[in-house]
Amino acid sequence: MKIGFLGLGNMGSGMAHCLLRAGHSLRVWNRSAEKMAAFEAAGAVGCVTPAEAIEGTELAMSCLMDDASIRAVFGGPEGLIAAMGPKQIHLCVTTISPVCAEWLAGEHAAHGSRYVSGPVLGRPDAAAEGNLLQFLAGDASAIEEIGPVCKAFAPMAVPMTGPASVANSQKLCANLFIAGLLEIMAECYTFAEKSGASREIAAQIFERSFAHPGLKGYARRMAERQIDGAGGFSLRGGLKDVRLMLDAATAVGCPLDVAAVVEGKLAEGLDRGLADADWSAVQEVTRARAGLA
């Protein structure tokens, strides 16, 4: 399939490489042009603007940062929705709010193009390996058409019934589970250290309890206090996602008490200069509150 891919960050670059390996034709765009060089060397066409990237393609894929970046690129008379052709598909894999997803779906429907929400679950290493989990909701005919494309980076792509926003709500539910686990592990490790118990034994318990390799990785990363954000999910991104959870939950009248605790600690982590650290660095806030170095 002819694909225009927008956003070559930690997650986007992995997915884009998977699409190239699967034999798809790729046009790419990124705000930092230097990130396009490796893709051009691999056969993709580097583009100066988002509009150039989706020109002549069947599918526009967006892997940008947040609601604001999606609205800035796709909205308005000069935005990409206005530039899309009849029946052209937009697949958004960014973790955005359900409200933004519904805005996209409405704008595409009014324009005559098709929209699919397709947020993915997994760390950047899983994206590079083509081993993500994806939720798909929106235009049914478009979901059917892009199924083989999604398999290149998400062997388990789960179609969902309902409006496009249900896929985004499902992703926020999954991220709430992970955020809650990080908070629990942060408190357990800190309590073990303060009370003279063993962080290593705690790590072994966590690792033996978790089946998913990503969760095992978080348990080990936190046990060893590896907070480097390279190739991971940043604390800044985690705070963005948790705030999306809280906003979405407020809209439907559902209190998320654990998410509120995590939001406070992530915000404090941002204040402590940990914005680009892995979001598991929330443990450092717990340690600081406990008086540990």
N, C-alpha and C positions, 0 to 999 in steps of 0.2 A: 504494500500500500504506500502511496505517496503521503508523507507525514511532515507537517511543520511543527517542530518541537521548540517550545519557549521555556527557557530556564534551565541552566546547566550547573546547578549547585550540587551539593553532596548527593541528594536523591536523584535529581534530574539527570545528572551525568551517567549514573549507573543504569537508569532505565533507557537512556538514549543509546548507550553502548549495546544493550541487549537488543534493541530494535535493529541496529545495524547488523549485529551478528545473525539475526533472524532473516536478513535479506531485504528489509524494508528500505525504501528510498527516503532519505532524511534531509530536510532543510532545517538549520538550527539558528537560534538567536539567543544571545545572553547579554545582559547589561555590561558585563566585563568581557570585552571582545576576545581577550587572550584565552579565555576558557574554550573558545571554539576551535582553536588550532588543532587539538588532538582529534577532533571529530572530522575536520576537513581532511586531515591526513588519512583518516579511515574511510573517506569517500563521501562524507556529508557535504552539503553546500552551506557555507557560513553566510549569514545575512546581516545587513546593517540595521534593519528595522524589523519589528514584529510582523508588519504587513507584508514585507518581502518574504519572510519565512513561511507564511501560510499561502502565498500566491501559488495557484495551480495545484494545490494539494487536496486530498480527499478528507484528511483529518488534521485538525489543529489540536495539539496537546499542550496544556499549560501546566508547568511545575514551578510556580512562582512562590512568593513568601506568604501572602496573607490576603485578606479581603481588599485592602487598599490597593495592592499591586494588581490584583485581578481587575478591579473596577477601573484603574488607571489605564490599563492596556486594552481592555475590551469595551469599555463604555464610551458614550458620547458620539458625536458625528464623525470624529476622526478615529474612533476606536475600531478594534478588529471585528466586532459583530457587524458593524456597518459595511465592512469590506468583504465579508464572507459571502460565498455564492449559495444559491438555492440548494438545500439538502446537505450542504457541507456540514461536517460534524465537528463539534468542539468537545473534547474530553478533558476535564479538569481533574488532575490528580493531587492538587494542593489541598491541604487541610484548611478549609474555609468554613465560615458559619453557615448554618442552614438558611439563614436570611439571604446571604449572598448567593447561595446556590439557587434559591427560588428567583432571585433577581435575574440571574443568568438564564435560567430556563424560560422566564417570561420574555426577556429581550430576544432570545433566539427564536422563540415561537412567533413573535411579532414580525421578525425579520424574514422568516422562512428557512433559517438554518436549524440544525438540530443540536441539542445539548445533552451531555451525559456527565453526571457527577461520578468520579471514580477515585476517591481517596484511597491511598495505599497504607498498609501497616507493615512496618519493618524498618530496620536500621539501614544506613547506606551500604554496608557490606552485603546485606540481603538484596538490595537493589542491583548492585553490581553483579551478583551471582544469578540474578533472575529468579529470586525466590521470595517475592513479596506476596502478601495477601491483599486482595482488592475488593472493594464494595462498589457495585455499579447500579445506578438508578437514573431514571430520566426517560428519554425517547427510546421506546422499545425496539424500533427498527434499527436505530443507531447502535444500541447495545449488541444486537445480533451481528451487525456488520463488523464491529471492532473486536469481537470476541477473540479471533485468532491473533490480533495485534497485542491484546492484553496478555495473552499466554506467554509472550516473549519475556515479560518481566514478572508476571504474577500467575504461576501455575494454578492457583486457586483464586479465580475471579468470580465473585458471588453476585449474581443478578438479584435485585431486590424489587419488590412491587411497591407502588406508591410514588409520590413525587420525587424529584431529583434530590431533595433535601434529606430524605431518609438515609441515603448513603453517608452523608456528612454527619448526621446524628449517630449513626452506627460507629463511625470512626472516632467520634468524641467519646462514646461509651468505652471503646477499646483503650483509648489513651487515658481515660479516667482510671481504669483498672491498673495500668502500668504506673501512672503517677502515684496512686495509692500504695502500690507495692514498694516503690522507691522510698516513700515516706516511712512506711513500716520498717523497711530494712535500715534506713538511716537512723531511726530511733533505737532499733535493736543493737546495731553496731556501736552506737554511742553509749548506750546503757551498759553493754558488755565491757567496754573499755573503762568507763567510769567506776564500775563495780569490781573490777579486777578479774572479770571473766574473759573468755577467749573470743576475739573477733574471728579467728580462723575456724573455730568450731562452729560459730554462727554461720560462717560462709559455707561450710560443708553441709550444714542442715538445709540452708536455702538451695544450694545447688542440687542436692539429692531430692528436694521437694519439687523442683521445677522441671517440666518436661521440655519446654521450648528452649532452644539454644540461646535465644536472645535474652531470656530471663536469667539463665545460668550466667551469661556474660555480664549482666548487670550485677548479679550477686558477687562475682569475682572482682569486677571493676571497683565496686564500692568497698569490698573487704581490703583491697590494696590501695584505696584512695586514688585511683587513676581518674583524674578529672579532665584530662586533655580532650578537647572537643573535636579534634581533627577526625574526620570520617564518622562522626557521630551526630547526635541530635542535640543542639545547643540549648543551654538554659534559657536563653532569650526566646527560642522557638517554643520551648516547653511552657513558658509563661504565657505566650500568645495562645497556645492551645488550651491551657487551663482556663484562661479568661473567656475563650469561646465556649467552653463547657458551661461555665457559670452563667454566661449570658443566655445560652440556649435553654438551660434548666430553669432560669428565672422566667423565661417567656412561657414555659408550660407549667409553672408553679411547682417545681420539684427542687427542694433544697438539697444541695450537695455539700455536706459538712466537711468531708475529707478534702474535697477539692478546694474549699475555702481555706483550709489549713495549708495545703500545698501552695496555693496562690500566694499566701503571705510569705512563705519561706522562699519561694522562687523570686518574689519581688525583692526580698532582703538580699538574696544572692546577687541580683542585678546591682544593687547598691554597693555590694562588696567587691564589685569588679569581676564577677564570674559570668558575665553575659555570654561569652563565647566558649565557656567550659561545657562539658557534657552535662545534660540536665540532671544526671545522677549526683552532680556536685551539690545538690540540695542537702546532702549529708554534711557538707562543710558548714552550713548554717546551723544545723542541729548541733554539731560539735562546738561551734563558737558559743551557742547559747548555753552549752554545758560547761563552758570554761576550758575546753580542750584546744590545744594549738592546731 
